[in-house]
Amino acid sequence: MIPPVINIFEKAAKRAGKILVRDFGEIENLQIESKSIGDFVTNADLNVEKSLLETLNYYFPSYSYITEETGEIKGDENTIIIDPIDGTSNFIHGIPFVAIVIAKMQNNEITDGIIYNPILNEFFWSSKGQGAWCNNRRMRVSNRNKLTDTLIGTGIPFGGRIYKNYLNEIDIMSKTTAGIRRLGSAGLDLAYVASGRLDGFWEKGLNLWDISAGVLMVNESGGRVSDLNDNNWKINTRDILATNGKIHLELLEKLTLL
């Protein structure tokens, strides 16, 4: 049985998703305002967030909210975290790897979350103790335990986000795995780890709204999420490694030996 909070998140995401799908089909008509190099806010971003807040505020008027565009809205101890379009650059370029991400946080713990790609019509959800699901099918992480058979996701830094050693990370992962994938949406990367499509994922400098729902999904699918020092993921963790659990320590060793 789907928890009531997930039903409400789904209603909000699918209503807002109609805006995203409509604008995705009319990319050339969007007014794009540059926030920084490679980081854009579109009319769609703002309209999707507005739609999400309208629906969620109706059902949860007393809650606090953390959103990528609006920022923090103070309320009670329950917090809803929103990324209206995870993968904005993909969206602008007409690449269908985009997602609406919504999560609920209580006492600094993520309890429920959804990741919805309205272009591909994939709805991922998870609740603590309830497992993780995609379009009503239970998700489990992959069983691959040999690094040379694994497919690993990452985010390649750009502009001012470039950090020392990132090319070395990519080099060692390319040499020791079956390949690297860069989807351009950390939310979908984590959903893909949870569903077994990817065997692992690492990225640095992420925000809570990027990964809140996905971290829960990986854990509920039998995987593991930590920072790059092998500490358990916390809400202020910005550098993460998520895997099927079987390759976690080996991947961590590769990344930290650089």
LUMPASE-230308 format. One record per residue (C-alpha): residue number from 0; residue in three letters; x, y, z. Coordinates in steps of 0.2 Angstrom, whole numbers, plus 2048, in hexadecimal, padded with zeros to 3 digits. Layout:
BEGIN
[NUM,'ALA',[X,Y,Z]]
...
// end
This chain:
BEGIN
[0,'MET',[800,800,800]]
[1,'ILE',[807,811,7FB]]
[2,'PRO',[809,81D,80A]]
[3,'PRO',[7FE,82C,809]]
[4,'VAL',[80C,838,809]]
[5,'ILE',[813,830,7F9]]
[6,'ASN',[801,831,7F1]]
[7,'ILE',[802,844,7F4]]
[8,'PHE',[813,845,7EE]]
[9,'GLU',[80E,83C,7DE]]
[10,'LYS',[7FF,847,7DC]]
[11,'ALA',[80A,857,7DE]]
[12,'ALA',[818,850,7D2]]
[13,'LYS',[80C,84A,7C4]]
[14,'ARG',[802,85B,7C4]]
[15,'ALA',[813,864,7C3]]
[16,'GLY',[819,858,7B7]]
[17,'LYS',[80D,85D,7AA]]
[18,'ILE',[815,86E,7AA]]
[19,'LEU',[826,867,7A8]]
[20,'VAL',[820,85B,799]]
[21,'ARG',[817,86A,791]]
[22,'ASP',[827,875,792]]
[23,'PHE',[833,867,78D]]
[24,'GLY',[829,866,77C]]
[25,'GLU',[82C,879,77A]]
[26,'ILE',[83E,87B,77F]]
[27,'GLU',[841,889,772]]
[28,'ASN',[834,894,77A]]
[29,'LEU',[83A,894,78C]]
[30,'GLN',[842,8A4,793]]
[31,'ILE',[852,89F,79B]]
[32,'GLU',[85B,8A9,7A8]]
[33,'SER',[86D,8A4,7AC]]
[34,'LYS',[871,8A2,7BF]]
[35,'SER',[883,89D,7BC]]
[36,'ILE',[88D,894,7AF]]
[37,'GLY',[883,884,7AA]]
[38,'ASP',[876,887,7B7]]
[39,'PHE',[865,88D,7B1]]
[40,'VAL',[855,892,7B8]]
[41,'THR',[847,890,7AC]]
[42,'ASN',[835,896,7AC]]
[43,'ALA',[831,883,7AE]]
[44,'ASP',[83C,881,7BD]]
[45,'LEU',[832,88F,7C6]]
[46,'ASN',[821,88A,7C0]]
[47,'VAL',[824,878,7C5]]
[48,'GLU',[829,87D,7D6]]
[49,'LYS',[81A,888,7D8]]
[50,'SER',[80E,87A,7D3]]
[51,'LEU',[817,86E,7DF]]
[52,'LEU',[816,87B,7EE]]
[53,'GLU',[803,87E,7EA]]
[54,'THR',[7FF,86C,7EB]]
[55,'LEU',[80A,867,7FA]]
[56,'ASN',[805,877,804]]
[57,'TYR',[7F3,872,802]]
[58,'TYR',[7F6,861,80A]]
[59,'PHE',[804,866,816]]
[60,'PRO',[801,879,81A]]
[61,'SER',[80B,878,82A]]
[62,'TYR',[81B,870,823]]
[63,'SER',[82C,878,820]]
[64,'TYR',[832,878,80E]]
[65,'ILE',[844,878,807]]
[66,'THR',[843,87B,7F4]]
[67,'GLU',[851,87E,7E7]]
[68,'GLU',[84A,88E,7E0]]
[69,'THR',[83F,896,7EF]]
[70,'GLY',[84B,891,7FD]]
[71,'GLU',[845,88D,80E]]
[72,'ILE',[833,890,814]]
[73,'LYS',[832,88E,827]]
[74,'GLY',[824,883,82F]]
[75,'ASP',[823,875,83B]]
[76,'GLU',[830,867,83E]]
[77,'ASN',[82A,85D,82E]]
[78,'THR',[834,863,81F]]
[79,'ILE',[830,860,80D]]
[80,'ILE',[83F,861,801]]
[81,'ILE',[83C,866,7EE]]
[82,'ASP',[847,866,7DF]]
[83,'PRO',[83A,86B,7D1]]
[84,'ILE',[845,866,7C2]]
[85,'ASP',[855,85B,7C6]]
[86,'GLY',[85E,85C,7B6]]
[87,'THR',[85A,86E,7B0]]
[88,'SER',[868,86E,7A4]]
[89,'ASN',[862,85E,79C]]
[90,'PHE',[851,865,79B]]
[91,'ILE',[857,875,792]]
[92,'HIS',[860,86A,786]]
[93,'GLY',[851,85E,783]]
[94,'ILE',[859,84F,78B]]
[95,'PRO',[84C,845,794]]
[96,'PHE',[856,841,7A4]]
[97,'VAL',[84C,84D,7B0]]
[98,'ALA',[843,84B,7C0]]
[99,'ILE',[838,852,7CD]]
[100,'VAL',[83E,84E,7DE]]
[101,'ILE',[834,84F,7EE]]
[102,'ALA',[839,849,7FF]]
[103,'LYS',[833,84A,811]]
[104,'MET',[83F,84C,820]]
[105,'GLN',[83B,84A,832]]
[106,'ASN',[848,84C,840]]
[107,'ASN',[856,84E,833]]
[108,'GLU',[851,83D,82B]]
[109,'ILE',[84A,83A,81A]]
[110,'THR',[83A,830,81C]]
[111,'ASP',[831,830,80B]]
[112,'GLY',[836,836,7F9]]
[113,'ILE',[832,835,7E7]]
[114,'ILE',[83B,838,7D7]]
[115,'TYR',[830,83B,7C8]]
[116,'ASN',[836,83C,7B6]]
[117,'PRO',[826,841,7AC]]
[118,'ILE',[82F,840,79B]]
[119,'LEU',[832,82E,79D]]
[120,'ASN',[823,82B,7A9]]
[121,'GLU',[82D,823,7B7]]
[122,'PHE',[828,826,7C8]]
[123,'PHE',[834,820,7D6]]
[124,'TRP',[82F,820,7E8]]
[125,'SER',[835,81A,7F9]]
[126,'SER',[82F,81B,80B]]
[127,'LYS',[839,816,81A]]
[128,'GLY',[836,804,81D]]
[129,'GLN',[82B,802,80E]]
[130,'GLY',[838,7FE,801]]
[131,'ALA',[83B,808,7F0]]
[132,'TRP',[830,807,7E1]]
[133,'CYS',[82F,80C,7CF]]
[134,'ASN',[81E,80C,7C6]]
[135,'ASN',[818,800,7D3]]
[136,'ARG',[826,7F4,7D1]]
[137,'ARG',[832,7F0,7E0]]
[138,'MET',[844,7F6,7DD]]
[139,'ARG',[853,7ED,7E3]]
[140,'VAL',[866,7F2,7E0]]
[141,'SER',[870,7E8,7D5]]
[142,'ASN',[87A,7D8,7DA]]
[143,'ARG',[88A,7DC,7D1]]
[144,'ASN',[899,7DA,7DC]]
[145,'LYS',[8A7,7DB,7CF]]
[146,'LEU',[8AC,7EC,7CC]]
[147,'THR',[8B1,7E9,7B9]]
[148,'ASP',[89E,7E4,7B6]]
[149,'THR',[897,7F4,7BE]]
[150,'LEU',[890,804,7B6]]
[151,'ILE',[893,813,7C1]]
[152,'GLY',[88A,824,7C1]]
[153,'THR',[892,835,7C5]]
[154,'GLY',[890,847,7C2]]
[155,'ILE',[89E,850,7B9]]
[156,'PRO',[8A1,861,7C1]]
[157,'PHE',[8A1,871,7B6]]
[158,'GLY',[8A5,883,7B7]]
[159,'GLY',[8A9,888,7C9]]
[160,'ARG',[8A4,877,7D0]]
[161,'ILE',[8B4,86F,7C9]]
[162,'TYR',[8BF,867,7D7]]
[163,'LYS',[8D0,860,7D8]]
[164,'ASN',[8D2,84E,7D3]]
[165,'TYR',[8C1,84C,7CA]]
[166,'LEU',[8CA,846,7BA]]
[167,'ASN',[8D4,839,7C4]]
[168,'GLU',[8C3,833,7CB]]
[169,'ILE',[8BC,831,7BA]]
[170,'ASP',[8CC,829,7B4]]
[171,'ILE',[8CD,81B,7C1]]
[172,'MET',[8BA,817,7C0]]
[173,'SER',[8BC,816,7AD]]
[174,'LYS',[8CA,809,7AF]]
[175,'THR',[8C2,7FF,7BD]]
[176,'THR',[8B0,7FE,7B8]]
[177,'ALA',[8A5,7F9,7A9]]
[178,'GLY',[8A2,80C,7A6]]
[179,'ILE',[89C,81D,7AD]]
[180,'ARG',[88C,825,7AA]]
[181,'ARG',[888,838,7AC]]
[182,'LEU',[875,83A,7AC]]
[183,'GLY',[875,84C,7B1]]
[184,'SER',[868,849,7BF]]
[185,'ALA',[86E,843,7D0]]
[186,'GLY',[85D,83E,7D5]]
[187,'LEU',[85B,832,7C6]]
[188,'ASP',[86D,82C,7C9]]
[189,'LEU',[867,826,7DA]]
[190,'ALA',[857,81F,7D4]]
[191,'TYR',[860,815,7C7]]
[192,'VAL',[86C,80E,7D5]]
[193,'ALA',[85D,809,7DF]]
[194,'SER',[855,800,7D0]]
[195,'GLY',[865,7F7,7CB]]
[196,'ARG',[868,801,7BB]]
[197,'LEU',[878,808,7C2]]
[198,'ASP',[883,7FF,7CE]]
[199,'GLY',[88A,80F,7D7]]
[200,'PHE',[88A,822,7D6]]
[201,'TRP',[896,82F,7DD]]
[202,'GLU',[895,842,7DD]]
[203,'LYS',[89C,851,7E7]]
[204,'GLY',[894,861,7EB]]
[205,'LEU',[881,85B,7EB]]
[206,'ASN',[873,864,7F4]]
[207,'LEU',[866,85C,7FF]]
[208,'TRP',[858,85F,7F2]]
[209,'ASP',[862,855,7E5]]
[210,'ILE',[864,845,7EE]]
[211,'SER',[858,844,7FD]]
[212,'ALA',[84B,839,7F5]]
[213,'GLY',[858,82E,7EC]]
[214,'VAL',[863,82B,7FB]]
[215,'LEU',[853,823,804]]
[216,'MET',[850,819,7F4]]
[217,'VAL',[861,811,7F3]]
[218,'ASN',[860,80D,806]]
[219,'GLU',[84F,805,804]]
[220,'SER',[854,7FB,7F5]]
[221,'GLY',[862,7F3,7FF]]
[222,'GLY',[870,7FE,7F9]]
[223,'ARG',[87C,809,803]]
[224,'VAL',[87F,81C,804]]
[225,'SER',[88E,824,80C]]
[226,'ASP',[899,834,80B]]
[227,'LEU',[8AA,831,803]]
[228,'ASN',[8B2,82E,814]]
[229,'ASP',[8A6,81F,817]]
[230,'ASN',[89B,828,823]]
[231,'ASN',[888,825,822]]
[232,'TRP',[87F,832,818]]
[233,'LYS',[878,840,821]]
[234,'ILE',[86D,84F,81B]]
[235,'ASN',[87C,85B,81B]]
[236,'THR',[887,84E,811]]
[237,'ARG',[88B,856,800]]
[238,'ASP',[898,849,7F9]]
[239,'ILE',[890,838,7F7]]
[240,'LEU',[893,826,7F1]]
[241,'ALA',[883,81B,7EE]]
[242,'THR',[885,809,7E9]]
[243,'ASN',[87D,7F8,7E9]]
[244,'GLY',[887,7F5,7F9]]
[245,'LYS',[892,7E7,7F2]]
[246,'ILE',[89E,7F2,7EA]]
[247,'HIS',[89D,801,7F6]]
[248,'LEU',[8AE,7FF,7FF]]
[249,'GLU',[8B7,7FB,7EF]]
[250,'LEU',[8B1,80A,7E6]]
[251,'LEU',[8B4,815,7F6]]
[252,'GLU',[8C6,80F,7F6]]
[253,'LYS',[8C9,813,7E4]]
[254,'LEU',[8C2,825,7E7]]
[255,'THR',[8CB,828,7F6]]
[256,'LEU',[8DC,822,7F1]]
[257,'LEU',[8DE,831,7E4]]
// end
